[in-house]
Amino acid sequence: MVEVCRKHGYPLEYKKNLDGTDDFGTTLVTFPYSHPEGTPLASEMTALTQLSLVKLLQSIWSDNSVSCTVYYKKEEIPTIKEYLRRNYRYSHKTLSFLLHQEHGFIQAPLEEVSEAQYRELCDKTEVITEIGSVGEMGLSDDECEGGVCPVR
């Protein structure tokens, strides 16, 4: 998949370890995306609002684990702890938490960019509409016998 992304112009970089060194075994891909006007964003919600939405989805939409990263502010921690004490056991299966800002991650899972940065990323990339053949991904046919290719 990395080669497919490279050929389509998506920015690639190696994962940064917590000490700042590169992990040459993991490649990260930047995918620009936008959302429709009026879409509710985590940055505009409290952590409790996000948790309540996940609880609702877990109860009416999916019996599987609804995974969610809840973005929070430091001053919300006491309220989050109380909410989790009362609700986590029967209303949630998978949650992670990330500070809105100053989280310390060099490569955060989501990064807000300006309109100009978004347009620049889009101008440099070509939408991936198909993956291609096994050979185009740098694998030989015998490596993907039975429809399962090795992870590299």
PyRosetta script that sets phi, psi and omega in degrees:
from pyrosetta import init, pose_from_sequence

init()
pose = pose_from_sequence("MVEVCRKHGYPLEYKKNLDGTDDFGTTLVTFPYSHPEGTPLASEMTALTQLSLVKLLQSIWSDNSVSCTVYYKKEEIPTIKEYLRRNYRYSHKTLSFLLHQEHGFIQAPLEEVSEAQYRELCDKTEVITEIGSVGEMGLSDDECEGGVCPVR")
pose.set_psi(1, -33.0)
pose.set_omega(1, -179.2)
pose.set_phi(2, -60.7)
pose.set_psi(2, -43.0)
pose.set_omega(2, 179.7)
pose.set_phi(3, -65.0)
pose.set_psi(3, -38.2)
pose.set_omega(3, 177.5)
pose.set_phi(4, -61.8)
pose.set_psi(4, -45.6)
pose.set_omega(4, 179.0)
pose.set_phi(5, -63.5)
pose.set_psi(5, -42.1)
pose.set_omega(5, 178.8)
pose.set_phi(6, -59.7)
pose.set_psi(6, -46.3)
pose.set_omega(6, -179.2)
pose.set_phi(7, -63.4)
pose.set_psi(7, -25.5)
pose.set_omega(7, -179.8)
pose.set_phi(8, -95.4)
pose.set_psi(8, 7.2)
pose.set_omega(8, 172.7)
pose.set_phi(9, 84.9)
pose.set_psi(9, 10.2)
pose.set_omega(9, -179.9)
pose.set_phi(10, -73.4)
pose.set_psi(10, 134.7)
pose.set_omega(10, 179.0)
pose.set_phi(11, -62.8)
pose.set_psi(11, 134.9)
pose.set_omega(11, -179.5)
pose.set_phi(12, -122.2)
pose.set_psi(12, 147.1)
pose.set_omega(12, 173.2)
pose.set_phi(13, -155.4)
pose.set_psi(13, 154.9)
pose.set_omega(13, 176.4)
pose.set_phi(14, -76.2)
pose.set_psi(14, 150.4)
pose.set_omega(14, 176.5)
pose.set_phi(15, -63.7)
pose.set_psi(15, 139.1)
pose.set_omega(15, 175.9)
pose.set_phi(16, -95.3)
pose.set_psi(16, 127.4)
pose.set_omega(16, 174.3)
pose.set_phi(17, -72.3)
pose.set_psi(17, 166.3)
pose.set_omega(17, -178.9)
pose.set_phi(18, -60.1)
pose.set_psi(18, -26.2)
pose.set_omega(18, 178.9)
pose.set_phi(19, -86.7)
pose.set_psi(19, 3.6)
pose.set_omega(19, 177.4)
pose.set_phi(20, 91.7)
pose.set_psi(20, -8.7)
pose.set_omega(20, 178.1)
pose.set_phi(21, -77.8)
pose.set_psi(21, 159.1)
pose.set_omega(21, 179.7)
pose.set_phi(22, -82.8)
pose.set_psi(22, 140.1)
pose.set_omega(22, 171.6)
pose.set_phi(23, -100.4)
pose.set_psi(23, 99.3)
pose.set_omega(23, -174.9)
pose.set_phi(24, -72.5)
pose.set_psi(24, -3.5)
pose.set_omega(24, 178.2)
pose.set_phi(25, -92.0)
pose.set_psi(25, -5.4)
pose.set_omega(25, -178.0)
pose.set_phi(26, -132.9)
pose.set_psi(26, 124.5)
pose.set_omega(26, 178.5)
pose.set_phi(27, -110.6)
pose.set_psi(27, 131.8)
pose.set_omega(27, 176.9)
pose.set_phi(28, -100.6)
pose.set_psi(28, 142.8)
pose.set_omega(28, 179.6)
pose.set_phi(29, -117.8)
pose.set_psi(29, 135.0)
pose.set_omega(29, 175.7)
pose.set_phi(30, -93.7)
pose.set_psi(30, 122.6)
pose.set_omega(30, 177.0)
pose.set_phi(31, -114.2)
pose.set_psi(31, 111.2)
pose.set_omega(31, 176.7)
pose.set_phi(32, -72.1)
pose.set_psi(32, 138.6)
pose.set_omega(32, 174.4)
pose.set_phi(33, -151.2)
pose.set_psi(33, 158.4)
pose.set_omega(33, 178.2)
pose.set_phi(34, -129.5)
pose.set_psi(34, 173.9)
pose.set_omega(34, 179.8)
pose.set_phi(35, -131.9)
pose.set_psi(35, 154.8)
pose.set_omega(35, 179.6)
pose.set_phi(36, -63.4)
pose.set_psi(36, 148.9)
pose.set_omega(36, 175.6)
pose.set_phi(37, -53.1)
pose.set_psi(37, 134.9)
pose.set_omega(37, 178.4)
pose.set_phi(38, 90.4)
pose.set_psi(38, -2.5)
pose.set_omega(38, 178.2)
pose.set_phi(39, -64.6)
pose.set_psi(39, 129.5)
pose.set_omega(39, 176.5)
pose.set_phi(40, -66.5)
pose.set_psi(40, 131.2)
pose.set_omega(40, -178.3)
pose.set_phi(41, -113.3)
pose.set_psi(41, 146.8)
pose.set_omega(41, 178.8)
pose.set_phi(42, -58.4)
pose.set_psi(42, -33.2)
pose.set_omega(42, -179.2)
pose.set_phi(43, -65.8)
pose.set_psi(43, -16.0)
pose.set_omega(43, -179.8)
pose.set_phi(44, -104.5)
pose.set_psi(44, 5.3)
pose.set_omega(44, -177.2)
pose.set_phi(45, -120.5)
pose.set_psi(45, 155.8)
pose.set_omega(45, 170.1)
pose.set_phi(46, -77.5)
pose.set_psi(46, 162.8)
pose.set_omega(46, 176.5)
pose.set_phi(47, -61.0)
pose.set_psi(47, -38.3)
pose.set_omega(47, -179.6)
pose.set_phi(48, -65.3)
pose.set_psi(48, -36.2)
pose.set_omega(48, 176.6)
pose.set_phi(49, -63.8)
pose.set_psi(49, -43.9)
pose.set_omega(49, 178.1)
pose.set_phi(50, -61.6)
pose.set_psi(50, -45.5)
pose.set_omega(50, 179.7)
pose.set_phi(51, -61.9)
pose.set_psi(51, -39.7)
pose.set_omega(51, 179.3)
pose.set_phi(52, -65.0)
pose.set_psi(52, -38.9)
pose.set_omega(52, 177.7)
pose.set_phi(53, -65.7)
pose.set_psi(53, -42.0)
pose.set_omega(53, 178.5)
pose.set_phi(54, -64.3)
pose.set_psi(54, -40.9)
pose.set_omega(54, 177.5)
pose.set_phi(55, -59.8)
pose.set_psi(55, -43.5)
pose.set_omega(55, 178.5)
pose.set_phi(56, -62.3)
pose.set_psi(56, -47.5)
pose.set_omega(56, 179.6)
pose.set_phi(57, -61.8)
pose.set_psi(57, -39.9)
pose.set_omega(57, 179.7)
pose.set_phi(58, -64.5)
pose.set_psi(58, -31.4)
pose.set_omega(58, -176.4)
pose.set_phi(59, -88.3)
pose.set_psi(59, -30.6)
pose.set_omega(59, -175.2)
pose.set_phi(60, -115.2)
pose.set_psi(60, -11.9)
pose.set_omega(60, -172.8)
pose.set_phi(61, -115.7)
pose.set_psi(61, -38.5)
pose.set_omega(61, -173.3)
pose.set_phi(62, -140.7)
pose.set_psi(62, 134.2)
pose.set_omega(62, 173.4)
pose.set_phi(63, -87.9)
pose.set_psi(63, -17.1)
pose.set_omega(63, 175.8)
pose.set_phi(64, -79.0)
pose.set_psi(64, 178.9)
pose.set_omega(64, -178.4)
pose.set_phi(65, -73.3)
pose.set_psi(65, 118.8)
pose.set_omega(65, 173.0)
pose.set_phi(66, -88.3)
pose.set_psi(66, 103.6)
pose.set_omega(66, -177.4)
pose.set_phi(67, -84.8)
pose.set_psi(67, 140.9)
pose.set_omega(67, -177.0)
pose.set_phi(68, -152.9)
pose.set_psi(68, 138.9)
pose.set_omega(68, 168.5)
pose.set_phi(69, -98.2)
pose.set_psi(69, 118.9)
pose.set_omega(69, 179.5)
pose.set_phi(70, -93.3)
pose.set_psi(70, 122.6)
pose.set_omega(70, 177.7)
pose.set_phi(71, -91.0)
pose.set_psi(71, 132.7)
pose.set_omega(71, -174.0)
pose.set_phi(72, -139.8)
pose.set_psi(72, 166.8)
pose.set_omega(72, 173.3)
pose.set_phi(73, -109.4)
pose.set_psi(73, 150.1)
pose.set_omega(73, -175.4)
pose.set_phi(74, -54.3)
pose.set_psi(74, -37.8)
pose.set_omega(74, -177.8)
pose.set_phi(75, -68.6)
pose.set_psi(75, -11.6)
pose.set_omega(75, 178.9)
pose.set_phi(76, -86.6)
pose.set_psi(76, -9.6)
pose.set_omega(76, -173.6)
pose.set_phi(77, -54.0)
pose.set_psi(77, -48.6)
pose.set_omega(77, 179.7)
pose.set_phi(78, -59.1)
pose.set_psi(78, -40.1)
pose.set_omega(78, 179.6)
pose.set_phi(79, -67.8)
pose.set_psi(79, -39.4)
pose.set_omega(79, 178.2)
pose.set_phi(80, -62.9)
pose.set_psi(80, -45.6)
pose.set_omega(80, 179.6)
pose.set_phi(81, -59.0)
pose.set_psi(81, -43.7)
pose.set_omega(81, 179.9)
pose.set_phi(82, -65.2)
pose.set_psi(82, -43.6)
pose.set_omega(82, 177.9)
pose.set_phi(83, -58.2)
pose.set_psi(83, -48.1)
pose.set_omega(83, -178.1)
pose.set_phi(84, -64.5)
pose.set_psi(84, -38.0)
pose.set_omega(84, 177.9)
pose.set_phi(85, -59.0)
pose.set_psi(85, -38.3)
pose.set_omega(85, -177.5)
pose.set_phi(86, -87.6)
pose.set_psi(86, -26.2)
pose.set_omega(86, -168.6)
pose.set_phi(87, -120.9)
pose.set_psi(87, -23.2)
pose.set_omega(87, -168.9)
pose.set_phi(88, -60.3)
pose.set_psi(88, -48.4)
pose.set_omega(88, -170.8)
pose.set_phi(89, -54.8)
pose.set_psi(89, -42.1)
pose.set_omega(89, -174.6)
pose.set_phi(90, -108.9)
pose.set_psi(90, -4.8)
pose.set_omega(90, -173.8)
pose.set_phi(91, -120.4)
pose.set_psi(91, -10.6)
pose.set_omega(91, -177.2)
pose.set_phi(92, -137.4)
pose.set_psi(92, 153.7)
pose.set_omega(92, 176.6)
pose.set_phi(93, -120.5)
pose.set_psi(93, -39.5)
pose.set_omega(93, -177.1)
pose.set_phi(94, -141.5)
pose.set_psi(94, 120.7)
pose.set_omega(94, 176.5)
pose.set_phi(95, -138.6)
pose.set_psi(95, 144.5)
pose.set_omega(95, 167.4)
pose.set_phi(96, -131.7)
pose.set_psi(96, 159.9)
pose.set_omega(96, -175.7)
pose.set_phi(97, -128.9)
pose.set_psi(97, 140.4)
pose.set_omega(97, 179.1)
pose.set_phi(98, -143.9)
pose.set_psi(98, 131.6)
pose.set_omega(98, 176.5)
pose.set_phi(99, -60.4)
pose.set_psi(99, 144.2)
pose.set_omega(99, 175.7)
pose.set_phi(100, -57.2)
pose.set_psi(100, -44.2)
pose.set_omega(100, -178.1)
pose.set_phi(101, -137.8)
pose.set_psi(101, 164.2)
pose.set_omega(101, 177.0)
pose.set_phi(102, 55.4)
pose.set_psi(102, 40.4)
pose.set_omega(102, -179.7)
pose.set_phi(103, -84.4)
pose.set_psi(103, -14.8)
pose.set_omega(103, 175.9)
pose.set_phi(104, 87.8)
pose.set_psi(104, -3.1)
pose.set_omega(104, 179.9)
pose.set_phi(105, -84.2)
pose.set_psi(105, 129.8)
pose.set_omega(105, 177.5)
pose.set_phi(106, -69.3)
pose.set_psi(106, -37.4)
pose.set_omega(106, -177.7)
pose.set_phi(107, -123.7)
pose.set_psi(107, 83.1)
pose.set_omega(107, -179.7)
pose.set_phi(108, -68.6)
pose.set_psi(108, 154.8)
pose.set_omega(108, -178.4)
pose.set_phi(109, -62.3)
pose.set_psi(109, -34.8)
pose.set_omega(109, 176.5)
pose.set_phi(110, -130.4)
pose.set_psi(110, 141.1)
pose.set_omega(110, 179.4)
pose.set_phi(111, -132.8)
pose.set_psi(111, 123.8)
pose.set_omega(111, 177.5)
pose.set_phi(112, -76.7)
pose.set_psi(112, 133.1)
pose.set_omega(112, 179.2)
pose.set_phi(113, -126.7)
pose.set_psi(113, 162.8)
pose.set_omega(113, 178.7)
pose.set_phi(114, -74.0)
pose.set_psi(114, 166.4)
pose.set_omega(114, 176.7)
pose.set_phi(115, -59.5)
pose.set_psi(115, -40.8)
pose.set_omega(115, -179.5)
pose.set_phi(116, -64.5)
pose.set_psi(116, -42.6)
pose.set_omega(116, 178.4)
pose.set_phi(117, -64.1)
pose.set_psi(117, -40.6)
pose.set_omega(117, 179.1)
pose.set_phi(118, -61.9)
pose.set_psi(118, -47.9)
pose.set_omega(118, -179.3)
pose.set_phi(119, -61.3)
pose.set_psi(119, -41.1)
pose.set_omega(119, 179.3)
pose.set_phi(120, -62.0)
pose.set_psi(120, -43.8)
pose.set_omega(120, 177.4)
pose.set_phi(121, -62.2)
pose.set_psi(121, -44.5)
pose.set_omega(121, -179.2)
pose.set_phi(122, -64.0)
pose.set_psi(122, -38.3)
pose.set_omega(122, -179.6)
pose.set_phi(123, -65.5)
pose.set_psi(123, -26.5)
pose.set_omega(123, -177.2)
pose.set_phi(124, -90.9)
pose.set_psi(124, -8.8)
pose.set_omega(124, -175.7)
pose.set_phi(125, -116.2)
pose.set_psi(125, 156.3)
pose.set_omega(125, 175.3)
pose.set_phi(126, -116.8)
pose.set_psi(126, 130.7)
pose.set_omega(126, -179.2)
pose.set_phi(127, -58.7)
pose.set_psi(127, 134.4)
pose.set_omega(127, 178.6)
pose.set_phi(128, -85.4)
pose.set_psi(128, 114.1)
pose.set_omega(128, -178.7)
pose.set_phi(129, -105.0)
pose.set_psi(129, -18.2)
pose.set_omega(129, 174.5)
pose.set_phi(130, -155.5)
pose.set_psi(130, 157.3)
pose.set_omega(130, -175.6)
pose.set_phi(131, -89.9)
pose.set_psi(131, -30.3)
pose.set_omega(131, -179.0)
pose.set_phi(132, 96.9)
pose.set_psi(132, -169.8)
pose.set_omega(132, -177.2)
pose.set_phi(133, -85.0)
pose.set_psi(133, 167.7)
pose.set_omega(133, 178.9)
pose.set_phi(134, -58.2)
pose.set_psi(134, -43.8)
pose.set_omega(134, -179.4)
pose.set_phi(135, -60.3)
pose.set_psi(135, -35.8)
pose.set_omega(135, 179.1)
pose.set_phi(136, -68.5)
pose.set_psi(136, -20.8)
pose.set_omega(136, 179.2)
pose.set_phi(137, -91.2)
pose.set_psi(137, 7.0)
pose.set_omega(137, 178.3)
pose.set_phi(138, 82.5)
pose.set_psi(138, 18.3)
pose.set_omega(138, 179.1)
pose.set_phi(139, -116.7)
pose.set_psi(139, 150.6)
pose.set_omega(139, 174.3)
pose.set_phi(140, -90.1)
pose.set_psi(140, 156.8)
pose.set_omega(140, -178.4)
pose.set_phi(141, -56.9)
pose.set_psi(141, -37.5)
pose.set_omega(141, -177.8)
pose.set_phi(142, -71.5)
pose.set_psi(142, -18.9)
pose.set_omega(142, 176.9)
pose.set_phi(143, -72.9)
pose.set_psi(143, -21.2)
pose.set_omega(143, -176.2)
pose.set_phi(144, -112.1)
pose.set_psi(144, 29.4)
pose.set_omega(144, -179.2)
pose.set_phi(145, -57.7)
pose.set_psi(145, 135.4)
pose.set_omega(145, 179.6)
pose.set_phi(146, 77.5)
pose.set_psi(146, 9.9)
pose.set_omega(146, 176.6)
pose.set_phi(147, 84.5)
pose.set_psi(147, 7.3)
pose.set_omega(147, 179.6)
pose.set_phi(148, -116.5)
pose.set_psi(148, 115.2)
pose.set_omega(148, 179.4)
pose.set_phi(149, -97.3)
pose.set_psi(149, 150.7)
pose.set_omega(149, 179.6)
pose.set_phi(150, -69.6)
pose.set_psi(150, 149.7)
pose.set_omega(150, 175.0)
pose.set_phi(151, -85.1)
pose.set_psi(151, 132.0)
pose.set_omega(151, -179.7)
pose.set_phi(152, -128.1)
pose.dump_pdb("model.pdb")
